[in-house]
C-alpha cells in the first residue's frame, strides 16, 4: 500500500502476543446466517477472502455458536429441507472442515482471522415452527431485563423469558464454560489466529455481567465485581484450552440489543475493575463496542468507551461502532444506515491515543474495498440495503 494517504497510521503492522497484524484495521463481526446445518459454505469462505483481499488486516467472523442446548435460535440447525440460512457452529466434523476452508482462504489473501464465539443467553428466539414454550433459554437468573422491559413483551414471550425458576444451575454454568473452551480448542485446531469472545450486546456472558439480568446471590452474582466471575472463568478456560501462544479478544458494551441506553458500568472506577479482572484472566485485546464512536460514556467527560478503556487498562483496544456509516441512536440495526466519510475524525481520535485498532462493520459489509477507497480518497459507495439481509455473502 502507498504511504501517502490520510490513513497511513492505521496501515502500520503491529504485534500482539507474538501475532503480527498486517495493519490495525479489523473487520467487525456481522451475522450472515449463510451456513446451513452450521457449516460455512465455499461462498462464506469467498466472502471473507474478499474482505482480506480488500486490505483488512484481521477478520473477526460473525458470531459462532458453542455447543449447548441454549445456543440455537431463529437460525436453528434443524430447519428442514427448506432451510436456506443457518448460524455457523464450532463443533462437529463438517463445520470444522468448513471453517478450515475459510481460514485457508483468508490466509491465502494475507489476512488474519478470529472466530467470535458466543452463546445467545436471554436473546434466544424460537426457530422456524417452534413455540416460545418449547425452547431452552440459558439465563443467570431467569430474568430478561428490568420490570419495565419485561412489561413491554407480549404474554407468550414474557412467560418464556421471565422464569426465575429456570435460572442456570451450577452444572449448567460449568457445562457452558467447558463448551467455550472446547470451541476455542476446535478453532485453534483448524488454524484460526486467535479467539474473539462475545461478552457484549445482551448475550450470555453479558447477561452475567449486568445487574438487571444477574440477580444471583451465590458465587456467580453480587456486585459488579462478583458478577464478573462467569466471564472470568470463561476467559480462563479458553486460555487453558488454547495455551499461551494464542490471542484472546473480548468484546463488551454498555448497551444491549434490547436497550441501547443500558449502562453496564456507571462509573470509570467500575469499568476499570471489570477490565482488570478480564485482563488478569487472559484477555489480550478489548473490543469496546459503541453504537457510534462519537457517543460519550460518563457525564462530565467527552471520552467514548474505547478511549476510557485505553485509559484504564494496559491492553490494546479496538474502537467499534460507526466507521463509515451513521444512524440515529434508536434506529433498528436492520435499517440501512447513511454512508458518511468520517475518516478524518477517526484519525484524529487515533492520533489522540483513543484506540489501537479500528473495527469496521457495515461499511465493509457494503463494500469489500472500503479500506482501499479510504486510502486513495475515492468516494464511498452508496449503501446497498440487500447486504443487511441474512444469507448475503457478496
C-alpha positions in Angstrom: 0.0 0.0 0.0 1.1 3.6 -0.6 2.3 5.6 2.3 0.7 8.8 1.1 -2.9 8.7 2.4 -4.7 10.0 5.4 -5.0 6.6 7.0 -1.2 5.8 6.9 -1.1 5.4 10.7 -3.7 2.6 10.6 -1.8 0.8 7.9 1.3 0.1 10.0 1.8 -3.5 11.3 1.5 -4.3 15.0 2.3 -7.4 17.0 0.3 -8.6 20.0 1.3 -11.8 21.9 3.5 -12.7 19.0 0.8 -12.4 16.4 1.7 -9.8 13.7 -1.2 -7.9 12.4 -0.6 -6.5 8.8 -2.4 -3.3 9.9 -4.7 -2.0 12.6 -8.0 -2.5 10.7 -10.3 -5.3 11.8 -13.4 -6.5 10.1 -16.1 -6.4 12.8 -18.4 -9.5 13.3 -21.7 -9.3 11.4 -24.2 -12.1 11.4 -24.7 -13.6 7.9 -26.8 -16.7 8.6 -25.4 -18.3 5.5 -24.1 -21.6 6.9 -26.8 -24.3 6.5 -26.5 -27.0 9.1 -23.9 -24.9 10.8 -21.4 -25.4 8.0 -19.7 -22.4 6.5 -20.0 -22.8 2.7 -17.5 -22.1 0.0 -19.5 -18.9 -0.6 -18.9 -17.9 3.0 -15.1 -18.6 2.6 -15.1 -16.4 -0.6 -17.0 -13.6 1.3 -14.3 -13.4 4.0 -11.5 -13.7 1.5 -12.8 -10.7 -0.5 -12.5 -8.6 2.7 -9.0 -9.8 3.3 -8.1 -9.0 -0.3 -9.6 -5.5 0.2 -6.7 -4.9 2.7 -8.3 -5.6 6.1 -5.6 -6.8 8.5 -7.7 -9.1 10.5 -11.2 -10.5 10.3 -13.4 -11.3 13.3 -16.1 -13.6 12.0 -19.8 -13.4 12.5 -20.9 -14.9 15.8 -20.3 -18.7 16.0 -22.2 -20.9 18.4 -20.6 -23.1 21.0 -22.2 -26.4 21.7 -25.0 -26.0 24.2 -28.8 -26.6 24.2 -29.4 -22.9 24.8 -27.5 -21.6 21.8 -29.8 -22.1 18.9 -32.4 -19.6 17.8 -34.2 -18.5 14.6 -31.2 -19.8 12.6 -31.6 -23.2 14.1 -29.8 -26.2 12.6 -33.0 -28.2 12.2 -35.0 -26.2 9.7 -35.9 -29.0 7.3 -35.3 -29.2 3.6 -36.3 -25.5 3.1 -33.6 -24.2 5.3 -31.7 -21.6 3.3 -29.8 -19.9 6.1 -28.1 -21.1 9.2 -25.9 -19.9 12.0 -22.4 -21.4 12.0 -21.1 -23.6 14.9 -17.7 -24.5 16.1 -18.3 -28.2 16.8 -18.7 -31.3 14.6 -16.5 -32.6 11.7 -18.4 -30.9 8.8 -18.5 -27.4 10.4 -14.8 -27.6 11.4 -13.8 -28.5 7.8 -15.9 -25.6 6.6 -14.0 -23.3 8.9 -10.7 -24.7 7.8 -11.6 -23.7 4.3 -12.5 -20.2 5.5 -9.2 -19.9 7.4 -7.2 -21.1 4.4 -8.8 -18.6 2.1 -8.2 -15.6 4.4 -4.6 -16.7 5.0 -4.1 -17.0 1.3 -5.2 -13.4 0.9 -2.7 -12.3 3.6 -5.2 -11.7 6.4 -5.6 -13.0 10.0 -8.9 -14.4 11.2 -10.6 -14.9 14.6 -13.9 -16.6 15.3 -16.3 -14.7 17.5 -17.5 -17.4 19.9 -20.8 -16.7 21.6 -23.9 -18.0 23.4 -27.2 -16.3 22.9 -28.3 -16.3 26.5 -31.5 -14.4 27.0 -31.5 -13.3 23.4 -32.6 -16.7 22.1 -35.7 -16.8 20.0 -37.7 -19.8 18.6 -36.6 -21.5 15.4 -39.0 -21.9 12.5 -42.1 -23.7 13.7 -41.1 -23.6 17.3 -43.2 -22.1 20.2 -41.6 -20.0 22.9 -42.6 -22.6 25.4 -40.5 -25.3 23.6 -37.1 -23.6 23.7 -34.4 -23.7 26.3 -33.2 -20.2 27.4 -30.0 -20.0 29.3 -30.0 -17.2 31.8 -28.2 -16.4 35.1 -31.4 -15.6 36.9 -34.2 -16.4 34.5 -34.8 -12.7 34.1 -34.8 -10.9 30.7 -34.4 -7.4 31.9 -35.9 -4.7 34.1 -39.6 -4.8 35.1 -40.2 -2.0 32.5 -38.5 -4.0 29.8 -40.4 -7.2 30.7 -43.7 -5.3 30.7 -43.1 -4.4 27.1 -43.2 -8.0 26.0 -46.3 -9.9 24.8 -47.6 -12.5 27.2 -46.0 -15.5 25.5 -42.5 -14.0 25.3 -42.7 -12.7 28.8 -43.6 -16.1 30.2 -40.7 -17.8 28.4 -38.1 -15.1 29.1 -39.0 -14.2 32.7 -38.8 -17.5 34.6 -36.7 -17.2 37.7 -37.2 -20.9 38.4 -35.2 -21.6 35.3 -32.1 -19.8 36.4 -29.0 -21.8 35.3 -27.8 -24.4 37.7 -24.2 -24.9 38.8 -23.8 -27.8 36.4 -25.3 -25.9 33.5 -22.9 -23.0 34.1 -19.9 -25.3 34.2 -21.1 -27.0 31.0 -21.3 -23.7 29.1 -17.8 -22.7 30.4 -16.4 -26.0 29.1 -18.2 -25.6 25.8 -16.5 -22.2 25.3 -13.1 -23.9 26.0 -13.9 -26.8 23.6 -15.0 -24.4 20.8 -11.8 -22.4 21.3 -9.7 -25.5 21.1 -11.6 -26.6 17.9 -11.0 -23.2 16.4 -7.3 -23.4 17.1 -7.1 -26.9 15.6 -8.3 -25.6 12.2 -5.9 -22.7 12.1 -7.6 -19.6 13.5 -5.1 -16.9 14.6 -6.9 -16.1 17.8 -10.2 -16.3 19.7 -12.7 -13.5 20.0 -15.3 -13.8 22.8 -18.6 -12.0 22.6 -19.2 -10.5 26.0 -21.5 -7.7 25.0 -24.8 -6.7 23.5 -27.0 -8.7 25.9 -25.8 -12.2 25.2 -25.0 -14.8 27.9 -21.6 -13.6 29.1 -23.0 -10.1 29.2 -26.1 -11.3 31.0 -24.0 -12.5 33.9 -22.2 -9.1 34.0 -25.3 -7.0 34.3 -27.2 -6.1 37.4 -30.6 -6.2 35.6 -30.1 -9.8 34.4 -27.9 -11.3 37.1 -29.7 -11.2 40.5 -27.9 -14.2 41.9 -26.7 -14.2 45.5 -24.3 -17.2 45.1 -20.7 -17.1 43.9 -21.9 -16.2 40.3 -23.5 -12.9 41.3 -23.2 -10.0 43.7 -21.8 -6.5 42.9 -20.2 -5.5 39.7 -17.1 -7.5 40.7 -19.0 -10.6 41.8 -21.0 -10.6 38.6 -17.7 -10.9 36.6 -17.0 -14.5 37.8 -18.6 -16.2 34.8 -16.8 -14.0 32.2 -13.5 -14.5 34.1 -14.0 -18.3 34.2 -14.8 -18.4 30.5 -11.6 -16.5 29.7 -9.5 -18.7 32.0 -10.9 -21.9 30.5 -10.3 -20.6 27.0 -6.8 -19.6 27.9 -6.1 -23.1 29.3 -7.6 -24.7 26.1 -5.6 -22.7 23.6 -2.3 -22.1 25.5 -0.2 -19.0 25.9 0.6 -18.6 22.2 -2.9 -17.7 21.0 -4.6 -14.3 21.3 -7.9 -13.7 23.1 -10.0 -10.7 22.3 -13.1 -9.8 24.4 -16.0 -7.6 23.2 -18.0 -5.7 25.7 -20.6 -2.9 25.5 -22.5 -0.5 27.7 -25.6 -1.1 25.5 -27.6 -4.2 24.7 -29.7 -5.1 21.6 -33.0 -4.6 23.6 -31.8 -1.5 25.4 -29.4 0.8 23.6 -29.4 3.2 26.6 -28.3 0.5 29.1 -25.2 1.1 31.2 -23.0 -1.9 32.0 -20.9 0.3 34.3 -22.0 3.5 36.0 -18.5 5.0 36.7 -15.0 4.7 35.3 -14.0 3.0 38.5 -16.4 0.2 37.8 -15.2 -0.1 34.3 -11.6 -0.3 35.4 -12.5 -3.1 37.9 -14.1 -5.3 35.3 -11.4 -4.7 32.6 -8.6 -5.5 35.0 -10.3 -8.7 36.1 -10.6 -9.8 32.4 -7.0 -8.7 31.6 -5.7 -10.7 34.6 -7.7 -13.8 33.4 -6.0 -13.7 30.0 -7.6 -11.1 27.7 -5.1 -9.6 25.2 -7.3 -7.2 23.3 -10.5 -5.4 24.3 -13.2 -4.6 21.7 -15.1 -1.6 23.2 -18.4 -1.6 21.3 -20.5 1.5 20.9 -23.4 2.2 18.7 -21.5 5.2 17.4 -17.9 6.0 18.3 -18.9 9.7 18.9 -21.0 8.7 21.9 -19.5 9.8 25.3 -19.9 7.4 28.2 -19.9 9.2 31.5 -21.3 12.5 32.4 -18.8 15.3 32.5 -16.4 13.6 30.0 -16.3 13.7 26.2 -14.4 10.3 26.1 -16.0 7.4 24.3 -15.9 3.8 25.6 -12.7 2.9 23.7 -10.9 6.0 25.0 -11.9 5.1 28.6 -10.8 1.5 28.1 -7.4 2.5 26.7 -7.0 4.9 29.6 -7.9 2.4 32.3 -6.3 -0.9 31.3 -2.9 -1.8 29.8 -4.2 -3.7 26.8 -4.7 -2.8 23.1 -8.2 -1.5 22.4 -10.4 -1.8 19.4 -12.8 1.1 18.6 -16.1 -0.3 17.5 -19.2 1.4 16.0 -20.0 3.9 13.3 -17.0 3.9 11.0 -18.2 5.0 7.5 -21.9 4.9 8.4 -24.3 6.8 10.6 -27.7 6.1 12.0 -29.9 7.5 14.7 -29.3 6.1 18.2 -32.6 4.2 18.4 -32.9 3.1 14.8 -33.1 -0.6 14.1 -29.8 -2.3 13.2 -31.7 -3.7 10.1 -32.4 -0.2 8.7 -29.8 0.8 6.1 -27.5 3.5 7.5 -26.4 6.7 5.9 -22.9 6.5 4.3 -20.6 9.1 5.7 -16.9 10.0 5.4 -15.8 10.3 9.0 -12.3 9.1 8.3 -10.7 12.4 9.4 -12.4 12.4 12.8 -11.4 8.7 13.3 -7.8 9.5 12.5 -7.9 12.5 14.9 -9.0 10.1 17.7 -6.3 7.6 16.8 -3.7 10.4 17.0 -5.1 11.4 20.4 -4.5 7.8 21.6 -8.1 6.8 22.0 -7.7 3.3 20.4 -5.2 0.9 18.9 -7.3 -1.0 16.3 -10.3 0.2 14.3 -13.2 -2.2 13.7 -15.2 -1.7 10.5 -18.6 -3.4 10.2 -21.4 -2.3 7.9 -19.1 -0.2 5.7 -17.2 -3.4 4.8 -20.3 -5.4 4.5 -21.4 -2.9 1.9 -18.1 -2.7 0.1 -15.2 -5.2 0.5 -12.9 -2.5 -0.9 -13.9 0.2 1.6 -10.4 0.4 3.0 -8.9 0.9 -0.4 -11.3 3.8 -1.0 -10.4 5.3 2.3 -6.7 5.0 1.4 -7.0 6.5 -2.1 -9.7 9.1 -1.4 -12.2 7.6 -3.8 -15.8 8.3 -3.0 -17.5 5.6 -0.9 -20.3 3.5 -2.4 -23.9 4.2 -1.7 -25.3 1.7 0.8 -26.9 -1.4 -0.7 -29.8 -2.5 1.6 -29.6 -6.1 0.3 -26.3 -6.6 2.3 -28.3 -6.4 5.6 -30.3 -9.5 4.7 -29.5 -12.8 6.3 -27.8 -15.1 3.8 -26.0 -12.2 2.0 -22.3 -13.1 1.4 -21.4 -10.9 -1.6 
